[in-house]
């Protein structure tokens, strides 16, 4: 009886999760098979759409936008924050996000091309942290350069997971793989 109840509850939770996914997170790609289908749709879209001129929003998912807002608002309330982050209107590793967008814009290379672009983004963010560990330590008040590097490892991993989950082709999002064709839609 208890086992059957657990199965029913598990089944209901799976249905609720599926509904939430379909309603709120339909642009997430959770399997290579689904992504392969999207890649095929993208290749078809490339035959009917012209590649739009390159445009970048910096670090997608509002990361760059939110960075600017936080720096602006915190600078208004804290003089020390304003001095520490003066001139930091762009997220420190935004150049890596723009390079990532350059790979995503035409969406060349299929699954492997996308994976390589995402791994390169993660690597660039970690490298930024390693190269500037002492500065990051000073700015953030961390105890050691290793803590600063670890912080950037965490940031890089979070961004990597975000682009892997949300950057698949044909989602209609401005950060979709191949967004230069049909604004990321493959219809």
C-alpha positions as CSV (number, residue, x, y, z in Angstrom):
1,X,0.0,0.0,0.0
2,X,2.8,2.5,1.0
3,X,4.8,1.6,-2.1
4,X,1.8,2.2,-4.4
5,X,1.2,5.6,-2.7
6,X,4.8,6.5,-3.3
7,X,4.5,5.6,-7.0
8,X,1.4,7.7,-7.4
9,X,2.9,10.7,-5.6
10,X,6.1,10.3,-7.7
11,X,4.0,10.2,-10.9
12,X,2.0,13.2,-9.9
13,X,5.1,15.2,-9.1
14,X,6.5,14.2,-12.5
15,X,3.4,15.5,-14.2
16,X,3.5,18.8,-12.2
17,X,7.2,19.1,-13.1
18,X,6.4,18.5,-16.8
19,X,3.6,21.1,-16.8
20,X,5.9,23.7,-15.1
21,X,8.6,22.9,-17.6
22,X,6.2,23.3,-20.6
23,X,4.7,26.5,-19.3
24,X,7.7,28.3,-17.8
25,X,10.8,26.7,-19.1
26,X,10.0,25.4,-22.6
27,X,13.2,26.9,-24.0
28,X,15.3,24.6,-21.8
29,X,16.9,21.6,-23.6
30,X,17.4,18.7,-21.4
31,X,18.5,16.0,-23.8
32,X,20.9,15.6,-26.7
33,X,18.1,14.0,-28.8
34,X,15.8,17.1,-28.4
35,X,18.8,19.3,-29.2
36,X,19.5,17.3,-32.3
37,X,16.0,17.9,-33.5
38,X,16.4,21.6,-32.9
39,X,19.7,21.6,-34.7
40,X,18.0,20.1,-37.8
41,X,15.3,22.8,-37.6
42,X,18.0,25.4,-37.4
43,X,19.7,24.1,-40.5
44,X,16.4,24.2,-42.3
45,X,15.8,27.8,-41.1
46,X,19.2,28.8,-42.5
47,X,17.9,27.9,-45.9
48,X,14.9,30.3,-45.6
49,X,16.4,33.2,-43.5
50,X,19.4,35.4,-44.1
51,X,22.0,35.9,-41.4
52,X,21.2,39.1,-39.6
53,X,24.0,41.5,-38.7
54,X,25.8,40.6,-35.5
55,X,24.4,42.0,-32.3
56,X,25.3,41.2,-28.7
57,X,23.6,41.9,-25.3
58,X,26.9,41.1,-23.5
59,X,26.3,38.4,-20.9
60,X,22.8,37.1,-21.7
61,X,20.0,36.3,-19.3
62,X,20.2,39.9,-18.0
63,X,23.6,39.2,-16.4
64,X,25.1,42.3,-17.9
65,X,22.0,44.4,-17.4
66,X,21.7,43.5,-13.8
67,X,25.4,44.1,-13.2
68,X,25.0,47.7,-14.4
69,X,21.9,48.2,-12.3
70,X,23.6,46.9,-9.1
71,X,26.8,48.9,-9.7
72,X,24.7,52.1,-10.3
73,X,22.5,51.6,-7.3
74,X,25.2,50.4,-4.9
75,X,27.4,53.3,-5.9
76,X,24.6,55.8,-5.0
77,X,24.4,54.4,-1.5
78,X,28.0,53.5,-0.7
79,X,31.0,55.8,-1.4
80,X,33.5,52.9,-0.9
81,X,31.6,50.8,-3.3
82,X,31.5,53.6,-5.8
83,X,35.3,54.0,-5.5
84,X,36.0,50.3,-5.7
85,X,33.8,49.8,-8.8
86,X,34.3,53.2,-10.5
87,X,34.3,52.7,-14.2
88,X,32.9,49.1,-13.9
89,X,29.8,49.7,-16.0
90,X,30.4,46.4,-17.7
91,X,30.7,43.1,-16.1
92,X,34.4,42.4,-15.8
93,X,34.5,39.4,-18.2
94,X,31.9,40.7,-20.6
95,X,34.4,40.4,-23.5
96,X,34.1,36.6,-23.1
97,X,30.3,36.8,-23.4
98,X,30.6,38.9,-26.6
99,X,33.0,36.3,-28.1
100,X,30.5,33.6,-27.0
101,X,27.7,35.5,-28.8
102,X,29.9,35.6,-31.9
103,X,29.9,31.8,-32.0
104,X,26.1,31.6,-31.1
105,X,25.1,34.2,-33.8
106,X,25.6,32.0,-36.8
107,X,25.2,28.7,-34.9
108,X,27.8,26.8,-36.9
109,X,29.1,23.3,-35.9
110,X,26.0,21.7,-34.4
111,X,26.1,20.2,-31.0
112,X,29.9,20.0,-30.8
113,X,30.3,23.6,-32.0
114,X,27.9,24.8,-29.3
115,X,29.6,22.7,-26.6
116,X,33.0,24.1,-27.6
117,X,31.6,27.7,-27.5
118,X,30.2,27.1,-24.0
119,X,33.4,25.5,-22.7
120,X,35.4,28.4,-24.1
121,X,33.2,30.8,-22.2
122,X,33.6,28.9,-19.0
123,X,37.4,28.8,-19.5
124,X,37.6,32.5,-20.3
125,X,35.8,33.4,-17.1
126,X,38.0,31.2,-15.0
127,X,41.1,32.6,-16.7
128,X,39.9,36.1,-15.9
129,X,39.7,35.1,-12.3
130,X,43.1,33.5,-12.2
131,X,44.8,36.4,-14.0
132,X,43.2,39.0,-11.7
133,X,42.9,37.1,-8.5
134,X,44.8,39.7,-6.4
135,X,42.6,42.6,-7.7
136,X,39.5,40.6,-7.2
137,X,40.6,39.7,-3.7
138,X,41.1,43.4,-2.9
139,X,37.9,44.5,-4.4
140,X,35.7,41.9,-2.7
141,X,37.5,41.7,0.6
142,X,38.2,38.0,0.3
143,X,41.0,36.5,2.4
144,X,43.1,34.9,-0.3
145,X,43.7,34.9,-4.1
146,X,42.5,31.3,-4.1
147,X,39.1,32.4,-2.7
148,X,38.9,34.9,-5.6
149,X,39.7,32.2,-8.1
150,X,37.1,29.9,-6.5
151,X,34.5,32.7,-6.8
152,X,35.2,32.9,-10.5
153,X,35.0,29.2,-10.8
154,X,31.6,29.3,-9.3
155,X,30.5,32.2,-11.6
156,X,31.9,30.4,-14.6
157,X,30.1,27.1,-13.7
158,X,26.8,28.9,-13.1
159,X,27.0,30.7,-16.5
160,X,28.1,27.5,-18.2
161,X,25.1,25.6,-16.8
162,X,22.8,28.4,-17.8
163,X,24.0,28.5,-21.4
164,X,23.9,24.7,-21.7
165,X,20.3,24.6,-20.5
166,X,18.9,27.7,-22.1
167,X,21.0,28.3,-25.3
168,X,19.7,25.6,-27.6
169,X,18.6,26.5,-31.1
170,X,15.1,27.4,-32.2
171,X,13.8,28.7,-28.8
172,X,13.0,32.1,-30.1
173,X,15.2,33.6,-27.4
174,X,17.8,36.4,-28.3
175,X,20.5,34.1,-27.0
176,X,19.6,30.9,-28.8
177,X,22.2,29.0,-30.8
178,X,21.9,30.4,-34.3
179,X,20.0,33.5,-33.2
180,X,21.3,35.4,-36.2
181,X,18.8,33.4,-38.3
182,X,15.1,34.3,-37.8
183,X,15.8,35.9,-34.4
184,X,16.3,32.4,-32.9
185,X,13.0,31.1,-34.2
186,X,13.1,28.2,-36.7
187,X,9.6,28.5,-38.2
